[in-house]
Amino acid sequence: DNLGVYIPIFAATPSAIPTYVAVFAVMTVVFCALGYLLVNNPLIGRAIRRYGDVLLPLVLIPLGLFILYDAAPLLQ
């Protein structure tokens, strides 16, 4: 799926690849920093560390089902 998106973008504008790489790197740093700050937050960090193993599947499975449900019209 990603190949079908990125190959045409990179082929159409190869000069923009450094911009894509820079945006990806910056956003990766931002999301890692937000995760770090969230887990080390005194109010909710302890709960996340304690119940994170249980909560993660409870968040990711419905998210995946929603994505599949939303993509179903595209498959027909």
N, CA, C and O atoms as a Tripos MOL2 file, in Angstrom:
@<TRIPOS>MOLECULE
protein
  304   303    76     0     0
PROTEIN
NO_CHARGES

@<TRIPOS>ATOM
      1 N           0.8310   -1.1840    0.0000 N.3       1 ASP1
      2 CA          0.0000    0.0000    0.0000 C.3       1 ASP1
      3 C           0.8780    1.2510    0.0000 C.2       1 ASP1
      4 O           0.6330    2.1810   -0.7680 O.2       1 ASP1
      5 N           1.8720    1.2750    0.8360 N.am      2 ASN2
      6 CA          2.7550    2.4400    0.8760 C.3       2 ASN2
      7 C           3.5360    2.6020   -0.4200 C.2       2 ASN2
      8 O           3.7690    3.7230   -0.8720 O.2       2 ASN2
      9 N           3.9370    1.4910   -1.0130 N.am      3 LEU3
     10 CA          4.6780    1.5810   -2.2690 C.3       3 LEU3
     11 C           3.8430    2.2380   -3.3530 C.2       3 LEU3
     12 O           4.3600    3.0210   -4.1500 O.2       3 LEU3
     13 N           2.5570    1.9260   -3.3870 N.am      4 GLY4
     14 CA          1.6680    2.5090   -4.3870 C.3       4 GLY4
     15 C           1.4890    4.0040   -4.2200 C.2       4 GLY4
     16 O           1.0910    4.6920   -5.1610 O.2       4 GLY4
     17 N           1.7740    4.5100   -3.0430 N.am      5 VAL5
     18 CA          1.6560    5.9510   -2.7880 C.3       5 VAL5
     19 C           2.9880    6.6580   -2.9810 C.2       5 VAL5
     20 O           3.0600    7.6820   -3.6600 O.2       5 VAL5
     21 N           4.0390    6.1160   -2.3850 N.am      6 TYR6
     22 CA          5.3000    6.8340   -2.3510 C.3       6 TYR6
     23 C           6.0970    6.7730   -3.6490 C.2       6 TYR6
     24 O           6.7580    7.7500   -4.0010 O.2       6 TYR6
     25 N           6.0540    5.6760   -4.3570 N.am      7 ILE7
     26 CA          6.8210    5.5840   -5.6040 C.3       7 ILE7
     27 C           6.3860    6.6500   -6.6070 C.2       7 ILE7
     28 O           7.2460    7.3360   -7.1590 O.2       7 ILE7
     29 N           5.0820    6.8190   -6.8690 N.am      8 PRO8
     30 CA          4.7000    7.8930   -7.7930 C.3       8 PRO8
     31 C           5.0780    9.2930   -7.2970 C.2       8 PRO8
     32 O           5.4680   10.1500   -8.0910 O.2       8 PRO8
     33 N           4.9620    9.5230   -5.9870 N.am      9 ILE9
     34 CA          5.3250   10.8430   -5.4500 C.3       9 ILE9
     35 C           6.8120   11.0970   -5.6440 C.2       9 ILE9
     36 O           7.2090   12.1660   -6.1080 O.2       9 ILE9
     37 N           7.6390   10.1070   -5.2860 N.am     10 PHE10
     38 CA          9.0840   10.2810   -5.4270 C.3      10 PHE10
     39 C           9.4920   10.3710   -6.8890 C.2      10 PHE10
     40 O          10.4170   11.1120   -7.2220 O.2      10 PHE10
     41 N           8.8260    9.6380   -7.7650 N.am     11 ALA11
     42 CA          9.1670    9.6640   -9.1890 C.3      11 ALA11
     43 C           8.7610   10.9880   -9.8260 C.2      11 ALA11
     44 O           9.4530   11.4810  -10.7160 O.2      11 ALA11
     45 N           7.6510   11.5680   -9.3830 N.am     12 ALA12
     46 CA          7.1510   12.8070   -9.9820 C.3      12 ALA12
     47 C           7.9810   14.0160   -9.5600 C.2      12 ALA12
     48 O           8.2130   14.9240  -10.3580 O.2      12 ALA12
     49 N           8.4240   14.0250   -8.3150 N.am     13 THR13
     50 CA          9.1820   15.1800   -7.8070 C.3      13 THR13
     51 C          10.3940   14.7140   -7.0100 C.2      13 THR13
     52 O          10.3970   14.7960   -5.7820 O.2      13 THR13
     53 N          11.4190   14.2280   -7.6950 N.am     14 PRO14
     54 CA         12.6000   13.7610   -6.9450 C.3      14 PRO14
     55 C          13.3100   14.8730   -6.1740 C.2      14 PRO14
     56 O          14.0130   14.5990   -5.2020 O.2      14 PRO14
     57 N          13.1360   16.1010   -6.5910 N.am     15 SER15
     58 CA         13.7910   17.2010   -5.8730 C.3      15 SER15
     59 C          13.1540   17.4510   -4.5040 C.2      15 SER15
     60 O          13.7610   18.1010   -3.6520 O.2      15 SER15
     61 N          11.9400   16.9420   -4.2840 N.am     16 ALA16
     62 CA         11.2570   17.1490   -3.0080 C.3      16 ALA16
     63 C          11.5830   16.0640   -1.9830 C.2      16 ALA16
     64 O          11.1370   16.1550   -0.8390 O.2      16 ALA16
     65 N          12.3440   15.0490   -2.3630 N.am     17 ILE17
     66 CA         12.6460   13.9550   -1.4420 C.3      17 ILE17
     67 C          13.3330   14.4500   -0.1640 C.2      17 ILE17
     68 O          12.9760   13.9830    0.9180 O.2      17 ILE17
     69 N          14.2960   15.3690   -0.2360 N.am     18 PRO18
     70 CA         14.8810   15.8590    1.0210 C.3      18 PRO18
     71 C          13.8450   16.5170    1.9430 C.2      18 PRO18
     72 O          13.9400   16.4100    3.1660 O.2      18 PRO18
     73 N          12.8730   17.1870    1.3580 N.am     19 THR19
     74 CA         11.8140   17.7880    2.1760 C.3      19 THR19
     75 C          10.9900   16.7110    2.8570 C.2      19 THR19
     76 O          10.6770   16.8280    4.0420 O.2      19 THR19
     77 N          10.6300   15.6530    2.1160 N.am     20 TYR20
     78 CA          9.8710   14.5450    2.7050 C.3      20 TYR20
     79 C          10.6520   13.8900    3.8420 C.2      20 TYR20
     80 O          10.0880   13.5720    4.8890 O.2      20 TYR20
     81 N          11.9390   13.6930    3.6310 N.am     21 VAL21
     82 CA         12.7800   13.0690    4.6550 C.3      21 VAL21
     83 C          12.8600   13.9710    5.8840 C.2      21 VAL21
     84 O          12.7750   13.4870    7.0120 O.2      21 VAL21
     85 N          13.0220   15.2670    5.6780 N.am     22 ALA22
     86 CA         13.1050   16.2020    6.8020 C.3      22 ALA22
     87 C          11.8060   16.2410    7.5940 C.2      22 ALA22
     88 O          11.8310   16.2300    8.8250 O.2      22 ALA22
     89 N          10.6760   16.2840    6.9020 N.am     23 VAL23
     90 CA          9.3770   16.3000    7.5880 C.3      23 VAL23
     91 C           9.1840   15.0050    8.3700 C.2      23 VAL23
     92 O           8.7220   15.0290    9.5100 O.2      23 VAL23
     93 N           9.5380   13.8710    7.7560 N.am     24 PHE24
     94 CA          9.4200   12.5870    8.4470 C.3      24 PHE24
     95 C          10.2850   12.5680    9.7030 C.2      24 PHE24
     96 O           9.8360   12.1210   10.7590 O.2      24 PHE24
     97 N          11.5220   13.0510    9.5950 N.am     25 ALA25
     98 CA         12.4270   13.0510   10.7460 C.3      25 ALA25
     99 C          11.9000   13.9640   11.8550 C.2      25 ALA25
    100 O          11.9030   13.5800   13.0240 O.2      25 ALA25
    101 N          11.4550   15.1550   11.5000 N.am     26 VAL26
    102 CA         10.9430   16.0940   12.5010 C.3      26 VAL26
    103 C           9.7020   15.5260   13.1860 C.2      26 VAL26
    104 O           9.5850   15.5920   14.4100 O.2      26 VAL26
    105 N           8.7800   14.9730   12.4100 N.am     27 MET27
    106 CA          7.5600   14.4280   13.0050 C.3      27 MET27
    107 C           7.8520   13.2080   13.8770 C.2      27 MET27
    108 O           7.1760   12.9920   14.8830 O.2      27 MET27
    109 N           8.8480   12.4110   13.5030 N.am     28 THR28
    110 CA          9.2360   11.2780   14.3360 C.3      28 THR28
    111 C           9.7520   11.7720   15.6870 C.2      28 THR28
    112 O           9.4020   11.2200   16.7290 O.2      28 THR28
    113 N          10.5780   12.8050   15.6640 N.am     29 VAL29
    114 CA         11.0920   13.3830   16.9120 C.3      29 VAL29
    115 C           9.9420   13.9560   17.7430 C.2      29 VAL29
    116 O           9.9040   13.7670   18.9590 O.2      29 VAL29
    117 N           9.0140   14.6450   17.1020 N.am     30 VAL30
    118 CA          7.8850   15.2400   17.8250 C.3      30 VAL30
    119 C           7.0430   14.1550   18.4930 C.2      30 VAL30
    120 O           6.6970   14.2790   19.6680 O.2      30 VAL30
    121 N           6.7090   13.0900   17.7560 N.am     31 PHE31
    122 CA          5.8770   12.0320   18.3350 C.3      31 PHE31
    123 C           6.6100   11.2730   19.4340 C.2      31 PHE31
    124 O           5.9950   10.8920   20.4310 O.2      31 PHE31
    125 N           7.9040   11.0480   19.2750 N.am     32 CYS32
    126 CA          8.6740   10.3910   20.3390 C.3      32 CYS32
    127 C           8.7330   11.2720   21.5830 C.2      32 CYS32
    128 O           8.6060   10.7740   22.7020 O.2      32 CYS32
    129 N           8.9230   12.5720   21.3960 N.am     33 ALA33
    130 CA          8.9630   13.5010   22.5320 C.3      33 ALA33
    131 C           7.6050   13.5490   23.2260 C.2      33 ALA33
    132 O           7.5450   13.5540   24.4560 O.2      33 ALA33
    133 N           6.5230   13.5830   22.4680 N.am     34 LEU34
    134 CA          5.1940   13.5840   23.0790 C.3      34 LEU34
    135 C           4.9390   12.2980   23.8630 C.2      34 LEU34
    136 O           4.3730   12.3370   24.9550 O.2      34 LEU34
    137 N           5.3530   11.1650   23.3080 N.am     35 GLY35
    138 CA          5.2050    9.9020   24.0270 C.3      35 GLY35
    139 C           6.0040    9.8860   25.3120 C.2      35 GLY35
    140 O           5.5200    9.4340   26.3500 O.2      35 GLY35
    141 N           7.2290   10.3790   25.2410 N.am     36 TYR36
    142 CA          8.0800   10.4510   26.4290 C.3      36 TYR36
    143 C           7.4440   11.3390   27.4970 C.2      36 TYR36
    144 O           7.3800   10.9650   28.6680 O.2      36 TYR36
    145 N           6.9770   12.5120   27.0840 N.am     37 LEU37
    146 CA          6.3640   13.4340   28.0450 C.3      37 LEU37
    147 C           5.0750   12.8670   28.6260 C.2      37 LEU37
    148 O           4.7770   13.0700   29.8030 O.2      37 LEU37
    149 N           4.3170   12.1610   27.8070 N.am     38 LEU38
    150 CA          3.0620   11.5740   28.2800 C.3      38 LEU38
    151 C           3.3290   10.4880   29.3150 C.2      38 LEU38
    152 O           2.6690   10.4460   30.3530 O.2      38 LEU38
    153 N           4.2810    9.6230   29.0460 N.am     39 VAL39
    154 CA          4.5770    8.5260   29.9690 C.3      39 VAL39
    155 C           5.2260    9.0420   31.2530 C.2      39 VAL39
    156 O           5.0410    8.4520   32.3180 O.2      39 VAL39
    157 N           5.9730   10.1230   31.1650 N.am     40 ASN40
    158 CA          6.6260   10.6770   32.3540 C.3      40 ASN40
    159 C           5.8090   11.7630   33.0450 C.2      40 ASN40
    160 O           6.2990   12.4160   33.9670 O.2      40 ASN40
    161 N           4.5790   11.9570   32.6100 N.am     41 ASN41
    162 CA          3.6820   12.9180   33.2410 C.3      41 ASN41
    163 C           3.2980   12.3900   34.6280 C.2      41 ASN41
    164 O           2.9120   11.2280   34.7560 O.2      41 ASN41
    165 N           3.3990   13.2250   35.6630 N.am     42 PRO42
    166 CA          3.0880   12.7410   37.0110 C.3      42 PRO42
    167 C           1.6140   12.3570   37.2020 C.2      42 PRO42
    168 O           1.3010   11.5150   38.0440 O.2      42 PRO42
    169 N           0.7160   12.9620   36.4330 N.am     43 LEU43
    170 CA         -0.7040   12.6800   36.6320 C.3      43 LEU43
    171 C          -1.1490   11.3700   35.9880 C.2      43 LEU43
    172 O          -1.8640   10.5850   36.6110 O.2      43 LEU43
    173 N          -0.7390   11.1330   34.7630 N.am     44 ILE44
    174 CA         -1.2400    9.9470   34.0630 C.3      44 ILE44
    175 C          -0.1550    8.9580   33.6630 C.2      44 ILE44
    176 O          -0.4600    7.8670   33.1800 O.2      44 ILE44
    177 N           1.0940    9.3200   33.8560 N.am     45 GLY45
    178 CA          2.1950    8.4570   33.4510 C.3      45 GLY45
    179 C           2.2110    7.1290   34.1790 C.2      45 GLY45
    180 O           2.4860    6.0910   33.5780 O.2      45 GLY45
    181 N           1.9200    7.1550   35.4570 N.am     46 ARG46
    182 CA          1.9230    5.9050   36.2380 C.3      46 ARG46
    183 C           0.8480    4.9520   35.7380 C.2      46 ARG46
    184 O           1.0900    3.7510   35.6180 O.2      46 ARG46
    185 N          -0.3370    5.4790   35.4470 N.am     47 ALA47
    186 CA         -1.4170    4.6370   34.9380 C.3      47 ALA47
    187 C          -1.0750    4.0660   33.5650 C.2      47 ALA47
    188 O          -1.3770    2.9080   33.2750 O.2      47 ALA47
    189 N          -0.4520    4.8730   32.7310 N.am     48 ILE48
    190 CA         -0.0610    4.4010   31.3990 C.3      48 ILE48
    191 C           0.9660    3.2860   31.5230 C.2      48 ILE48
    192 O           0.8680    2.2690   30.8360 O.2      48 ILE48
    193 N           1.9480    3.4710   32.3930 N.am     49 ARG49
    194 CA          2.9580    2.4240   32.5690 C.3      49 ARG49
    195 C           2.3520    1.1630   33.1680 C.2      49 ARG49
    196 O           2.7650    0.0520   32.8330 O.2      49 ARG49
    197 N           1.3780    1.3290   34.0510 N.am     50 ARG50
    198 CA          0.7930    0.1700   34.7320 C.3      50 ARG50
    199 C          -0.1880   -0.5890   33.8430 C.2      50 ARG50
    200 O          -0.1690   -1.8190   33.8110 O.2      50 ARG50
    201 N          -1.0470    0.1350   33.1200 N.am     51 TYR51
    202 CA         -2.1070   -0.5070   32.3420 C.3      51 TYR51
    203 C          -1.8710   -0.4440   30.8380 C.2      51 TYR51
    204 O          -2.7420   -0.8380   30.0630 O.2      51 TYR51
    205 N          -0.7350    0.0330   30.4220 N.am     52 GLY52
    206 CA         -0.4560    0.1980   28.9970 C.3      52 GLY52
    207 C          -0.5140   -1.0980   28.2180 C.2      52 GLY52
    208 O          -0.9800   -1.1140   27.0790 O.2      52 GLY52
    209 N          -0.0450   -2.1960   28.8170 N.am     53 ASP53
    210 CA         -0.0700   -3.4830   28.1310 C.3      53 ASP53
    211 C          -1.4890   -3.9540   27.8450 C.2      53 ASP53
    212 O          -1.7240   -4.6700   26.8710 O.2      53 ASP53
    213 N          -2.4240   -3.5600   28.6800 N.am     54 VAL54
    214 CA         -3.8280   -3.9360   28.4820 C.3      54 VAL54
    215 C          -4.5210   -2.9420   27.5550 C.2      54 VAL54
    216 O          -5.3140   -3.3330   26.6980 O.2      54 VAL54
    217 N          -4.2230   -1.6660   27.7270 N.am     55 LEU55
    218 CA         -4.9040   -0.6310   26.9610 C.3      55 LEU55
    219 C          -4.4920   -0.5870   25.4910 C.2      55 LEU55
    220 O          -5.3110   -0.2690   24.6290 O.2      55 LEU55
    221 N          -3.2420   -0.8990   25.2030 N.am     56 LEU56
    222 CA         -2.7700   -0.8020   23.8260 C.3      56 LEU56
    223 C          -3.5900   -1.6620   22.8640 C.2      56 LEU56
    224 O          -4.0330   -1.1430   21.8400 O.2      56 LEU56
    225 N          -3.8150   -2.9540   23.1420 N.am     57 PRO57
    226 CA         -4.6690   -3.7240   22.2260 C.3      57 PRO57
    227 C          -6.1050   -3.2110   22.1790 C.2      57 PRO57
    228 O          -6.7590   -3.2840   21.1390 O.2      57 PRO57
    229 N          -6.5950   -2.6940   23.3030 N.am     58 LEU58
    230 CA         -7.9620   -2.1740   23.3300 C.3      58 LEU58
    231 C          -8.1120   -0.9010   22.5000 C.2      58 LEU58
    232 O          -9.2250   -0.5350   22.1230 O.2      58 LEU58
    233 N          -7.0270   -0.2420   22.2220 N.am     59 VAL59
    234 CA         -7.0510    0.9360   21.3550 C.3      59 VAL59
    235 C          -6.7530    0.5480   19.9050 C.2      59 VAL59
    236 O          -7.4320    1.0080   18.9870 O.2      59 VAL59
    237 N          -5.7470   -0.2910   19.7020 N.am     60 LEU60
    238 CA         -5.3100   -0.6030   18.3450 C.3      60 LEU60
    239 C          -6.2800   -1.4970   17.5880 C.2      60 LEU60
    240 O          -6.4540   -1.3210   16.3820 O.2      60 LEU60
    241 N          -6.9190   -2.4520   18.2620 N.am     61 ILE61
    242 CA         -7.8600   -3.3450   17.5650 C.3      61 ILE61
    243 C          -9.0690   -2.5750   17.0440 C.2      61 ILE61
    244 O          -9.4000   -2.7190   15.8670 O.2      61 ILE61
    245 N          -9.7520   -1.7590   17.8640 N.am     62 PRO62
    246 CA        -10.8540   -0.9650   17.2940 C.3      62 PRO62
    247 C         -10.3920    0.0130   16.2140 C.2      62 PRO62
    248 O         -11.1140    0.2520   15.2460 O.2      62 PRO62
    249 N          -9.2100    0.5720   16.3700 N.am     63 LEU63
    250 CA         -8.6810    1.4680   15.3400 C.3      63 LEU63
    251 C          -8.4970    0.7250   14.0300 C.2      63 LEU63
    252 O          -8.8740    1.2330   12.9740 O.2      63 LEU63
    253 N          -7.9230   -0.4680   14.0810 N.am     64 GLY64
    254 CA         -7.7510   -1.2790   12.8800 C.3      64 GLY64
    255 C          -9.0820   -1.6670   12.2570 C.2      64 GLY64
    256 O          -9.2260   -1.6410   11.0340 O.2      64 GLY64
    257 N         -10.0600   -2.0280   13.0900 N.am     65 LEU65
    258 CA        -11.3830   -2.3750   12.5750 C.3      65 LEU65
    259 C         -12.0460   -1.1700   11.9110 C.2      65 LEU65
    260 O         -12.6980   -1.3050   10.8750 O.2      65 LEU65
    261 N         -11.8780   -0.0010   12.5070 N.am     66 PHE66
    262 CA        -12.4290    1.2150   11.9130 C.3      66 PHE66
    263 C         -11.7900    1.4980   10.5570 C.2      66 PHE66
    264 O         -12.4800    1.8630    9.6060 O.2      66 PHE66
    265 N         -10.4770    1.3320   10.4710 N.am     67 ILE67
    266 CA         -9.7820    1.5620    9.1990 C.3      67 ILE67
    267 C         -10.2650    0.5830    8.1460 C.2      67 ILE67
    268 O         -10.5040    0.9730    7.0030 O.2      67 ILE67
    269 N         -10.4150   -0.6910    8.5150 N.am     68 LEU68
    270 CA        -10.9210   -1.6900    7.5640 C.3      68 LEU68
    271 C         -12.3490   -1.3780    7.1480 C.2      68 LEU68
    272 O         -12.6850   -1.4980    5.9700 O.2      68 LEU68
    273 N         -13.1920   -0.9820    8.0850 N.am     69 TYR69
    274 CA        -14.5740   -0.6430    7.7880 C.3      69 TYR69
    275 C         -14.6380    0.5670    6.8500 C.2      69 TYR69
    276 O         -15.4330    0.5950    5.9100 O.2      69 TYR69
    277 N         -13.7980    1.5560    7.1170 N.am     70 ASP70
    278 CA        -13.7770    2.7590    6.3150 C.3      70 ASP70
    279 C         -13.2410    2.4860    4.9030 C.2      70 ASP70
    280 O         -13.6420    3.1560    3.9510 O.2      70 ASP70
    281 N         -12.3370    1.5060    4.7630 N.am     71 ALA71
    282 CA        -11.7590    1.1770    3.4650 C.3      71 ALA71
    283 C         -12.6240    0.2170    2.6630 C.2      71 ALA71
    284 O         -12.3750    0.0340    1.4710 O.2      71 ALA71
    285 N         -13.6290   -0.4030    3.2700 N.am     72 ALA72
    286 CA        -14.4580   -1.3960    2.5720 C.3      72 ALA72
    287 C         -15.1030   -0.8670    1.2900 C.2      72 ALA72
    288 O         -15.1100   -1.5910    0.2940 O.2      72 ALA72
    289 N         -15.6470    0.3560    1.2580 N.am     73 PRO73
    290 CA        -16.2160    0.8450   -0.0130 C.3      73 PRO73
    291 C         -15.1830    0.9730   -1.1290 C.2      73 PRO73
    292 O         -15.5340    0.8880   -2.3060 O.2      73 PRO73
    293 N         -13.9380    1.1730   -0.7820 N.am     74 LEU74
    294 CA        -12.8980    1.2920   -1.7900 C.3      74 LEU74
    295 C         -12.5620   -0.0470   -2.4260 C.2      74 LEU74
    296 O         -12.0130   -0.0900   -3.5270 O.2      74 LEU74
    297 N         -12.8850   -1.1340   -1.7480 N.am     75 LEU75
    298 CA        -12.5530   -2.4520   -2.2420 C.3      75 LEU75
    299 C         -13.6010   -2.9930   -3.2100 C.2      75 LEU75
    300 O         -13.3600   -3.9950   -3.8830 O.2      75 LEU75
    301 N         -14.7480   -2.3480   -3.2870 N.am     76 GLN76
    302 CA        -15.8260   -2.8470   -4.1520 C.3      76 GLN76
    303 C         -15.8110   -2.2070   -5.5020 C.2      76 GLN76
    304 O         -16.6530   -2.5190   -6.3430 O.2      76 GLN76
@<TRIPOS>BOND
     1     1     2 1
     2     2     3 1
     3     3     4 2
     4     3     5 am
     5     5     6 1
     6     6     7 1
     7     7     8 2
     8     7     9 am
     9     9    10 1
    10    10    11 1
    11    11    12 2
    12    11    13 am
    13    13    14 1
    14    14    15 1
    15    15    16 2
    16    15    17 am
    17    17    18 1
    18    18    19 1
    19    19    20 2
    20    19    21 am
    21    21    22 1
    22    22    23 1
    23    23    24 2
    24    23    25 am
    25    25    26 1
    26    26    27 1
    27    27    28 2
    28    27    29 am
    29    29    30 1
    30    30    31 1
    31    31    32 2
    32    31    33 am
    33    33    34 1
    34    34    35 1
    35    35    36 2
    36    35    37 am
    37    37    38 1
    38    38    39 1
    39    39    40 2
    40    39    41 am
    41    41    42 1
    42    42    43 1
    43    43    44 2
    44    43    45 am
    45    45    46 1
    46    46    47 1
    47    47    48 2
    48    47    49 am
    49    49    50 1
    50    50    51 1
    51    51    52 2
    52    51    53 am
    53    53    54 1
    54    54    55 1
    55    55    56 2
    56    55    57 am
    57    57    58 1
    58    58    59 1
    59    59    60 2
    60    59    61 am
    61    61    62 1
    62    62    63 1
    63    63    64 2
    64    63    65 am
    65    65    66 1
    66    66    67 1
    67    67    68 2
    68    67    69 am
    69    69    70 1
    70    70    71 1
    71    71    72 2
    72    71    73 am
    73    73    74 1
    74    74    75 1
    75    75    76 2
    76    75    77 am
    77    77    78 1
    78    78    79 1
    79    79    80 2
    80    79    81 am
    81    81    82 1
    82    82    83 1
    83    83    84 2
    84    83    85 am
    85    85    86 1
    86    86    87 1
    87    87    88 2
    88    87    89 am
    89    89    90 1
    90    90    91 1
    91    91    92 2
    92    91    93 am
    93    93    94 1
    94    94    95 1
    95    95    96 2
    96    95    97 am
    97    97    98 1
    98    98    99 1
    99    99   100 2
   100    99   101 am
   101   101   102 1
   102   102   103 1
   103   103   104 2
   104   103   105 am
   105   105   106 1
   106   106   107 1
   107   107   108 2
   108   107   109 am
   109   109   110 1
   110   110   111 1
   111   111   112 2
   112   111   113 am
   113   113   114 1
   114   114   115 1
   115   115   116 2
   116   115   117 am
   117   117   118 1
   118   118   119 1
   119   119   120 2
   120   119   121 am
   121   121   122 1
   122   122   123 1
   123   123   124 2
   124   123   125 am
   125   125   126 1
   126   126   127 1
   127   127   128 2
   128   127   129 am
   129   129   130 1
   130   130   131 1
   131   131   132 2
   132   131   133 am
   133   133   134 1
   134   134   135 1
   135   135   136 2
   136   135   137 am
   137   137   138 1
   138   138   139 1
   139   139   140 2
   140   139   141 am
   141   141   142 1
   142   142   143 1
   143   143   144 2
   144   143   145 am
   145   145   146 1
   146   146   147 1
   147   147   148 2
   148   147   149 am
   149   149   150 1
   150   150   151 1
   151   151   152 2
   152   151   153 am
   153   153   154 1
   154   154   155 1
   155   155   156 2
   156   155   157 am
   157   157   158 1
   158   158   159 1
   159   159   160 2
   160   159   161 am
   161   161   162 1
   162   162   163 1
   163   163   164 2
   164   163   165 am
   165   165   166 1
   166   166   167 1
   167   167   168 2
   168   167   169 am
   169   169   170 1
   170   170   171 1
   171   171   172 2
   172   171   173 am
   173   173   174 1
   174   174   175 1
   175   175   176 2
   176   175   177 am
   177   177   178 1
   178   178   179 1
   179   179   180 2
   180   179   181 am
   181   181   182 1
   182   182   183 1
   183   183   184 2
   184   183   185 am
   185   185   186 1
   186   186   187 1
   187   187   188 2
   188   187   189 am
   189   189   190 1
   190   190   191 1
   191   191   192 2
   192   191   193 am
   193   193   194 1
   194   194   195 1
   195   195   196 2
   196   195   197 am
   197   197   198 1
   198   198   199 1
   199   199   200 2
   200   199   201 am
   201   201   202 1
   202   202   203 1
   203   203   204 2
   204   203   205 am
   205   205   206 1
   206   206   207 1
   207   207   208 2
   208   207   209 am
   209   209   210 1
   210   210   211 1
   211   211   212 2
   212   211   213 am
   213   213   214 1
   214   214   215 1
   215   215   216 2
   216   215   217 am
   217   217   218 1
   218   218   219 1
   219   219   220 2
   220   219   221 am
   221   221   222 1
   222   222   223 1
   223   223   224 2
   224   223   225 am
   225   225   226 1
   226   226   227 1
   227   227   228 2
   228   227   229 am
   229   229   230 1
   230   230   231 1
   231   231   232 2
   232   231   233 am
   233   233   234 1
   234   234   235 1
   235   235   236 2
   236   235   237 am
   237   237   238 1
   238   238   239 1
   239   239   240 2
   240   239   241 am
   241   241   242 1
   242   242   243 1
   243   243   244 2
   244   243   245 am
   245   245   246 1
   246   246   247 1
   247   247   248 2
   248   247   249 am
   249   249   250 1
   250   250   251 1
   251   251   252 2
   252   251   253 am
   253   253   254 1
   254   254   255 1
   255   255   256 2
   256   255   257 am
   257   257   258 1
   258   258   259 1
   259   259   260 2
   260   259   261 am
   261   261   262 1
   262   262   263 1
   263   263   264 2
   264   263   265 am
   265   265   266 1
   266   266   267 1
   267   267   268 2
   268   267   269 am
   269   269   270 1
   270   270   271 1
   271   271   272 2
   272   271   273 am
   273   273   274 1
   274   274   275 1
   275   275   276 2
   276   275   277 am
   277   277   278 1
   278   278   279 1
   279   279   280 2
   280   279   281 am
   281   281   282 1
   282   282   283 1
   283   283   284 2
   284   283   285 am
   285   285   286 1
   286   286   287 1
   287   287   288 2
   288   287   289 am
   289   289   290 1
   290   290   291 1
   291   291   292 2
   292   291   293 am
   293   293   294 1
   294   294   295 1
   295   295   296 2
   296   295   297 am
   297   297   298 1
   298   298   299 1
   299   299   300 2
   300   299   301 am
   301   301   302 1
   302   302   303 1
   303   303   304 2
@<TRIPOS>SUBSTRUCTURE
     1 ASP1         2 RESIDUE 1 A ASP
     2 ASN2         6 RESIDUE 1 A ASN
     3 LEU3        10 RESIDUE 1 A LEU
     4 GLY4        14 RESIDUE 1 A GLY
     5 VAL5        18 RESIDUE 1 A VAL
     6 TYR6        22 RESIDUE 1 A TYR
     7 ILE7        26 RESIDUE 1 A ILE
     8 PRO8        30 RESIDUE 1 A PRO
     9 ILE9        34 RESIDUE 1 A ILE
    10 PHE10       38 RESIDUE 1 A PHE
    11 ALA11       42 RESIDUE 1 A ALA
    12 ALA12       46 RESIDUE 1 A ALA
    13 THR13       50 RESIDUE 1 A THR
    14 PRO14       54 RESIDUE 1 A PRO
    15 SER15       58 RESIDUE 1 A SER
    16 ALA16       62 RESIDUE 1 A ALA
    17 ILE17       66 RESIDUE 1 A ILE
    18 PRO18       70 RESIDUE 1 A PRO
    19 THR19       74 RESIDUE 1 A THR
    20 TYR20       78 RESIDUE 1 A TYR
    21 VAL21       82 RESIDUE 1 A VAL
    22 ALA22       86 RESIDUE 1 A ALA
    23 VAL23       90 RESIDUE 1 A VAL
    24 PHE24       94 RESIDUE 1 A PHE
    25 ALA25       98 RESIDUE 1 A ALA
    26 VAL26      102 RESIDUE 1 A VAL
    27 MET27      106 RESIDUE 1 A MET
    28 THR28      110 RESIDUE 1 A THR
    29 VAL29      114 RESIDUE 1 A VAL
    30 VAL30      118 RESIDUE 1 A VAL
    31 PHE31      122 RESIDUE 1 A PHE
    32 CYS32      126 RESIDUE 1 A CYS
    33 ALA33      130 RESIDUE 1 A ALA
    34 LEU34      134 RESIDUE 1 A LEU
    35 GLY35      138 RESIDUE 1 A GLY
    36 TYR36      142 RESIDUE 1 A TYR
    37 LEU37      146 RESIDUE 1 A LEU
    38 LEU38      150 RESIDUE 1 A LEU
    39 VAL39      154 RESIDUE 1 A VAL
    40 ASN40      158 RESIDUE 1 A ASN
    41 ASN41      162 RESIDUE 1 A ASN
    42 PRO42      166 RESIDUE 1 A PRO
    43 LEU43      170 RESIDUE 1 A LEU
    44 ILE44      174 RESIDUE 1 A ILE
    45 GLY45      178 RESIDUE 1 A GLY
    46 ARG46      182 RESIDUE 1 A ARG
    47 ALA47      186 RESIDUE 1 A ALA
    48 ILE48      190 RESIDUE 1 A ILE
    49 ARG49      194 RESIDUE 1 A ARG
    50 ARG50      198 RESIDUE 1 A ARG
    51 TYR51      202 RESIDUE 1 A TYR
    52 GLY52      206 RESIDUE 1 A GLY
    53 ASP53      210 RESIDUE 1 A ASP
    54 VAL54      214 RESIDUE 1 A VAL
    55 LEU55      218 RESIDUE 1 A LEU
    56 LEU56      222 RESIDUE 1 A LEU
    57 PRO57      226 RESIDUE 1 A PRO
    58 LEU58      230 RESIDUE 1 A LEU
    59 VAL59      234 RESIDUE 1 A VAL
    60 LEU60      238 RESIDUE 1 A LEU
    61 ILE61      242 RESIDUE 1 A ILE
    62 PRO62      246 RESIDUE 1 A PRO
    63 LEU63      250 RESIDUE 1 A LEU
    64 GLY64      254 RESIDUE 1 A GLY
    65 LEU65      258 RESIDUE 1 A LEU
    66 PHE66      262 RESIDUE 1 A PHE
    67 ILE67      266 RESIDUE 1 A ILE
    68 LEU68      270 RESIDUE 1 A LEU
    69 TYR69      274 RESIDUE 1 A TYR
    70 ASP70      278 RESIDUE 1 A ASP
    71 ALA71      282 RESIDUE 1 A ALA
    72 ALA72      286 RESIDUE 1 A ALA
    73 PRO73      290 RESIDUE 1 A PRO
    74 LEU74      294 RESIDUE 1 A LEU
    75 LEU75      298 RESIDUE 1 A LEU
    76 GLN76      302 RESIDUE 1 A GLN
